[in-house]
Amino acid sequence: MLTSYHVKCPHSGCDWSGILLPCRDTDSRGSSVRSTFIAVFECPKCQRRWKAQAIGDDAVTLPMEQHLPYSDILRRVLMYPTRGVAGLVDDLLTVCGEHGLQLDWRAERCRVCLPGGAWEEMIDVRLRKSVFRAILARIAALCNAQAPNSVSPYGGQGELSAGANPPVQFRVTFANTPAEQRLELMTGREKGTGVESRSNRAEQAAATDGGGR
């Protein structure tokens, strides 16, 4: 039987404190009444977790594991949406665009990395298949809104833009069938380095040809 503890959320930007029960995936060690646990707590305010060593009636917060700031933000967007599927996709694109993230998301796992960085697997991000398929359908609709009939509802490769000042161009590869669901997303600014839009590439090619005459 788990005991409640007086704890304070150690995460940056959150000041919640109060009485809290450990999560059910707490790792208990020992069988005495005043046993020692590696307890996992989830903050009711920011929804993030941390570990503490519970000894008797006390819970001592363990050193925080290293997390890149964007991974916490992305995890909250995916696991705690507040505006339906369309809002979730908008927030996902906003986070990826702001940080220049590359996303490799499949039904059984989700990985993310910065350009040129190492992949980080977000092991606690798990969505129902129906939700994931709805997200993929929204991605397909956005691609087709930018370039009509550029992708099938069941998969393909396409581009879409999101944000402003300047907008971010996304290249996506996805599959959305009963047997397979996946999303690969790469980002880059439409202007400057990174992914260039088709129109920019065409303009550059035309200028080069004109200059050679």
C-alpha positions as a LaTeX table, in Angstrom:
\begin{tabular}{lrrr}
\hline
Residue & $x$ (\AA) & $y$ (\AA) & $z$ (\AA) \\
\hline
Met1 & 0.00 & 0.00 & 0.00 \\
Leu2 & 1.46 & 3.37 & $-1.05$ \\
Thr3 & 1.77 & 6.26 & 1.40 \\
Ser4 & 1.32 & 9.91 & 0.53 \\
Tyr5 & 4.21 & 12.36 & 0.99 \\
His6 & 4.65 & 16.08 & 1.27 \\
Val7 & 6.66 & 17.00 & $-1.83$ \\
Lys8 & 7.57 & 19.99 & $-3.97$ \\
Cys9 & 7.79 & 19.82 & $-7.75$ \\
Pro10 & 11.47 & 20.31 & $-8.71$ \\
His11 & 10.82 & 21.24 & $-12.34$ \\
Ser12 & 11.78 & 24.67 & $-13.60$ \\
Gly13 & 8.87 & 27.10 & $-13.82$ \\
Cys14 & 6.59 & 25.11 & $-11.51$ \\
Asp15 & 6.06 & 26.07 & $-7.87$ \\
Trp16 & 3.54 & 23.38 & $-6.83$ \\
Ser17 & 3.89 & 21.72 & $-3.45$ \\
Gly18 & 1.56 & 19.56 & $-1.42$ \\
Ile19 & 0.56 & 16.04 & $-0.40$ \\
Leu20 & 0.95 & 13.49 & $-3.19$ \\
Leu21 & 0.79 & 9.74 & $-3.69$ \\
Pro22 & 3.60 & 8.09 & $-5.71$ \\
Cys23 & 2.69 & 6.77 & $-9.14$ \\
Arg24 & 1.90 & 3.10 & $-9.51$ \\
Asp25 & 5.19 & 2.41 & $-11.32$ \\
Thr26 & 7.15 & 3.25 & $-8.15$ \\
Asp27 & 10.04 & 0.86 & $-7.50$ \\
Ser28 & 9.76 & $-0.44$ & $-3.91$ \\
Arg29 & 12.71 & $-2.01$ & $-2.16$ \\
Gly30 & 12.39 & $-3.67$ & 1.21 \\
Ser31 & 9.49 & $-5.11$ & 3.16 \\
Ser32 & 9.57 & $-3.37$ & 6.50 \\
Val33 & 6.98 & $-0.81$ & 7.56 \\
Arg34 & 9.47 & 2.03 & 7.16 \\
Ser35 & 10.78 & 0.65 & 3.87 \\
Thr36 & 12.86 & 2.42 & 1.26 \\
Phe37 & 11.37 & 3.24 & $-2.14$ \\
Ile38 & 12.50 & 4.90 & $-5.33$ \\
Ala39 & 9.22 & 6.74 & $-5.74$ \\
Val40 & 7.95 & 8.34 & $-8.94$ \\
Phe41 & 5.76 & 11.42 & $-8.52$ \\
Glu42 & 3.73 & 13.28 & $-11.13$ \\
Cys43 & 3.04 & 16.95 & $-10.56$ \\
Pro44 & $-0.71$ & 17.73 & $-10.73$ \\
Lys45 & 0.09 & 21.23 & $-12.02$ \\
Cys46 & 2.70 & 20.81 & $-14.80$ \\
Gln47 & 2.12 & 17.07 & $-15.40$ \\
Arg48 & 5.86 & 16.30 & $-15.33$ \\
Arg49 & 7.42 & 13.49 & $-13.30$ \\
Trp50 & 10.39 & 13.17 & $-11.01$ \\
Lys51 & 11.96 & 10.56 & $-8.73$ \\
Ala52 & 12.53 & 10.68 & $-5.00$ \\
Gln53 & 13.94 & 8.31 & $-2.42$ \\
Ala54 & 11.17 & 7.62 & 0.06 \\
Ile55 & 12.49 & 6.59 & 3.48 \\
Gly56 & 9.82 & 6.17 & 6.07 \\
Asp57 & 7.72 & 9.34 & 6.08 \\
Asp58 & 10.20 & 11.41 & 4.07 \\
Ala59 & 10.72 & 11.73 & 0.31 \\
Val60 & 14.07 & 13.15 & $-0.82$ \\
Thr61 & 14.13 & 14.34 & $-4.43$ \\
Leu62 & 16.81 & 12.62 & $-6.49$ \\
Pro63 & 18.99 & 14.58 & $-8.95$ \\
Met64 & 17.01 & 15.44 & $-12.04$ \\
Glu65 & 17.69 & 13.40 & $-15.15$ \\
Gln66 & 19.00 & 15.44 & $-18.04$ \\
His67 & 16.24 & 16.44 & $-20.47$ \\
Leu68 & 16.53 & 18.82 & $-23.36$ \\
Pro69 & 14.05 & 21.69 & $-22.91$ \\
Tyr70 & 12.29 & 20.97 & $-26.19$ \\
Ser71 & 11.61 & 17.34 & $-25.26$ \\
Asp72 & 9.59 & 18.33 & $-22.20$ \\
Ile73 & 7.60 & 20.83 & $-24.26$ \\
Leu74 & 6.98 & 18.30 & $-27.03$ \\
Arg75 & 5.95 & 15.63 & $-24.54$ \\
Arg76 & 3.34 & 17.93 & $-23.01$ \\
Val77 & 1.98 & 18.84 & $-26.46$ \\
Leu78 & 1.56 & 15.20 & $-27.47$ \\
Met79 & 0.31 & 13.72 & $-24.19$ \\
Tyr80 & $-1.83$ & 16.57 & $-22.84$ \\
Pro81 & $-3.54$ & 18.24 & $-25.84$ \\
Thr82 & $-6.06$ & 20.94 & $-25.02$ \\
Arg83 & $-7.46$ & 21.89 & $-28.45$ \\
Gly84 & $-8.32$ & 18.64 & $-30.20$ \\
Val85 & $-6.39$ & 17.01 & $-33.04$ \\
Ala86 & $-6.11$ & 20.19 & $-35.14$ \\
Gly87 & $-4.73$ & 22.11 & $-32.16$ \\
Leu88 & $-2.35$ & 19.28 & $-31.30$ \\
Val89 & $-0.92$ & 19.31 & $-34.85$ \\
Asp90 & $-0.62$ & 23.11 & $-34.79$ \\
Asp91 & 1.24 & 22.97 & $-31.46$ \\
Leu92 & 3.45 & 20.12 & $-32.74$ \\
Leu93 & 4.45 & 22.12 & $-35.80$ \\
Thr94 & 5.05 & 25.22 & $-33.68$ \\
Val95 & 7.45 & 23.40 & $-31.32$ \\
Cys96 & 9.26 & 21.63 & $-34.16$ \\
Gly97 & 9.52 & 24.86 & $-36.13$ \\
Glu98 & 10.82 & 26.93 & $-33.23$ \\
His99 & 13.56 & 24.40 & $-32.41$ \\
Gly100 & 14.27 & 23.08 & $-35.92$ \\
Leu101 & 13.42 & 19.57 & $-34.80$ \\
Gln102 & 13.45 & 16.38 & $-36.83$ \\
Leu103 & 10.75 & 13.89 & $-35.84$ \\
Asp104 & 10.60 & 10.12 & $-36.42$ \\
Trp105 & 7.28 & 8.95 & $-35.04$ \\
Arg106 & 5.86 & 5.46 & $-35.39$ \\
Ala107 & 3.08 & 3.61 & $-33.61$ \\
Glu108 & 5.49 & 1.92 & $-31.22$ \\
Arg109 & 7.97 & 4.76 & $-30.62$ \\
Cys110 & 8.67 & 8.46 & $-31.04$ \\
Arg111 & 12.17 & 9.89 & $-31.58$ \\
Val112 & 13.27 & 13.50 & $-31.92$ \\
Cys113 & 16.53 & 15.31 & $-32.53$ \\
Leu114 & 18.03 & 18.69 & $-33.30$ \\
Pro115 & 19.74 & 19.16 & $-36.69$ \\
Gly116 & 23.00 & 17.24 & $-36.59$ \\
Gly117 & 22.27 & 15.97 & $-33.07$ \\
Ala118 & 21.63 & 12.55 & $-31.60$ \\
Trp119 & 18.21 & 10.98 & $-31.55$ \\
Glu120 & 16.33 & 11.06 & $-28.24$ \\
Glu121 & 13.66 & 8.43 & $-27.78$ \\
Met122 & 10.60 & 9.64 & $-25.90$ \\
Ile123 & 9.73 & 6.32 & $-24.31$ \\
Asp124 & 6.68 & 7.56 & $-22.41$ \\
Val125 & 4.87 & 9.01 & $-25.45$ \\
Arg126 & 2.16 & 6.51 & $-26.36$ \\
Leu127 & $-1.05$ & 7.46 & $-28.15$ \\
Arg128 & $-4.03$ & 5.37 & $-29.16$ \\
Lys129 & $-3.92$ & 4.24 & $-32.77$ \\
Ser130 & $-7.09$ & 6.19 & $-33.54$ \\
Val131 & $-5.52$ & 9.41 & $-32.25$ \\
Phe132 & $-2.28$ & 8.86 & $-34.17$ \\
Arg133 & $-4.23$ & 8.16 & $-37.38$ \\
Ala134 & $-6.23$ & 11.35 & $-36.87$ \\
Ile135 & $-2.97$ & 13.30 & $-36.52$ \\
Leu136 & $-1.65$ & 11.75 & $-39.74$ \\
Ala137 & $-4.91$ & 12.59 & $-41.53$ \\
Arg138 & $-4.52$ & 16.21 & $-40.45$ \\
Ile139 & $-0.94$ & 16.27 & $-41.76$ \\
Ala140 & $-2.19$ & 14.96 & $-45.12$ \\
Ala141 & $-4.88$ & 17.64 & $-45.24$ \\
Leu142 & $-2.32$ & 20.39 & $-44.58$ \\
Cys143 & $-0.03$ & 19.08 & $-47.33$ \\
Asn144 & $-2.93$ & 19.02 & $-49.79$ \\
Ala145 & $-4.03$ & 22.49 & $-48.73$ \\
Gln146 & $-0.62$ & 23.80 & $-49.78$ \\
Ala147 & $-0.28$ & 21.66 & $-52.92$ \\
Pro148 & $-3.61$ & 20.04 & $-53.98$ \\
Asn149 & $-3.49$ & 16.27 & $-54.42$ \\
Ser150 & 0.20 & 16.15 & $-53.47$ \\
Val151 & $-0.33$ & 13.23 & $-51.07$ \\
Ser152 & $-2.81$ & 10.42 & $-50.55$ \\
Pro153 & $-4.77$ & 10.17 & $-47.30$ \\
Tyr154 & $-2.95$ & 6.86 & $-46.83$ \\
Gly155 & 0.59 & 8.18 & $-47.18$ \\
Gly156 & 3.19 & 9.91 & $-49.29$ \\
Gln157 & 5.75 & 12.70 & $-49.27$ \\
Gly158 & 4.78 & 16.34 & $-49.17$ \\
Glu159 & 5.47 & 19.82 & $-47.87$ \\
Leu160 & 3.56 & 22.25 & $-45.72$ \\
Ser161 & 4.16 & 25.63 & $-44.14$ \\
Ala162 & 3.31 & 26.82 & $-40.66$ \\
Gly163 & 3.97 & 29.88 & $-38.55$ \\
Ala164 & 5.01 & 33.30 & $-39.73$ \\
Asn165 & 7.87 & 35.87 & $-39.78$ \\
Pro166 & 9.15 & 33.88 & $-41.64$ \\
Pro167 & 7.02 & 30.75 & $-42.09$ \\
Val168 & 8.69 & 27.40 & $-41.55$ \\
Gln169 & 8.68 & 24.85 & $-44.35$ \\
Phe170 & 8.17 & 21.23 & $-43.30$ \\
Arg171 & 8.96 & 18.18 & $-45.38$ \\
Val172 & 6.96 & 15.15 & $-44.32$ \\
Thr173 & 6.89 & 11.47 & $-45.18$ \\
Phe174 & 4.03 & 9.50 & $-43.68$ \\
Ala175 & 1.96 & 6.33 & $-43.86$ \\
Asn176 & $-1.56$ & 6.03 & $-42.51$ \\
Thr177 & $-2.99$ & 2.57 & $-43.07$ \\
Pro178 & $-4.44$ & $-0.03$ & $-40.68$ \\
Ala179 & $-1.15$ & $-1.93$ & $-40.91$ \\
Glu180 & 1.29 & 0.98 & $-40.61$ \\
Gln181 & 1.32 & 4.43 & $-39.06$ \\
Arg182 & 4.43 & 6.61 & $-39.17$ \\
Leu183 & 5.47 & 10.24 & $-39.55$ \\
Glu184 & 8.88 & 11.57 & $-40.51$ \\
Leu185 & 9.15 & 15.34 & $-40.31$ \\
Met186 & 12.02 & 17.69 & $-41.13$ \\
Thr187 & 12.03 & 21.43 & $-40.69$ \\
Gly188 & 13.86 & 24.41 & $-42.08$ \\
Arg189 & 13.19 & 28.07 & $-42.69$ \\
Glu190 & 11.80 & 28.90 & $-46.10$ \\
Lys191 & 14.39 & 31.66 & $-46.33$ \\
Gly192 & 18.04 & 31.20 & $-45.52$ \\
Thr193 & 19.56 & 27.82 & $-44.74$ \\
Gly194 & 17.60 & 24.64 & $-44.38$ \\
Val195 & 14.74 & 23.41 & $-46.50$ \\
Glu196 & 13.93 & 25.66 & $-49.41$ \\
Ser197 & 10.51 & 25.90 & $-51.00$ \\
Arg198 & 9.98 & 24.71 & $-54.56$ \\
Ser199 & 9.23 & 28.26 & $-55.72$ \\
Asn200 & 12.51 & 29.57 & $-54.31$ \\
Arg201 & 14.48 & 26.80 & $-56.03$ \\
Ala202 & 12.71 & 27.51 & $-59.32$ \\
Glu203 & 13.47 & 31.22 & $-59.05$ \\
Gln204 & 17.13 & 30.53 & $-58.35$ \\
Ala205 & 17.36 & 28.15 & $-61.32$ \\
Ala206 & 15.74 & 30.73 & $-63.64$ \\
Ala207 & 18.13 & 33.45 & $-62.46$ \\
Thr208 & 21.13 & 31.17 & $-63.08$ \\
Asp209 & 19.95 & 30.32 & $-66.61$ \\
Gly210 & 19.33 & 33.98 & $-67.41$ \\
Gly211 & 22.74 & 34.99 & $-66.18$ \\
Gly212 & 24.45 & 32.42 & $-68.40$ \\
Arg213 & 22.97 & 33.77 & $-71.64$ \\
\hline
\end{tabular}
